[in-house]
Amino acid sequence: MKPVTLEELSSPGCHICRQFEEFWHSVEKDWPNVKYKNVDVTTSQGQEMAQKYMIMASPGIILNGELWATGGFDGKKFVKKLHELSQQ
């Protein structure tokens, strides 16, 4: 499996961010090749990410340096995308 980077840009108190984190932690055992990093939008790194990827809603989900979703996520589509990236 190819390595995949998963970055989540989250904001404090964001319930969708929390849902994504819970979802990710429920499937991450199946994805040992994925390196996960959570970045808080209130930090300087978070602000840079928000500007770089033009993220206007949390969470911002970035896979291998490309914005995949903002403001929500579809678990099935997310897993499908991880599968695709892991095979490339």
Secondary structure as UniProt FT lines:
FT   STRAND          4..10
FT   TURN            12..13
FT   HELIX           15..27
FT   HELIX           28..30
FT   TURN            32..33
FT   STRAND          34..40
FT   TURN            41..42
FT   HELIX           44..53
FT   STRAND          60..63
FT   TURN            64..65
FT   STRAND          66..70
FT   HELIX           75..87
//
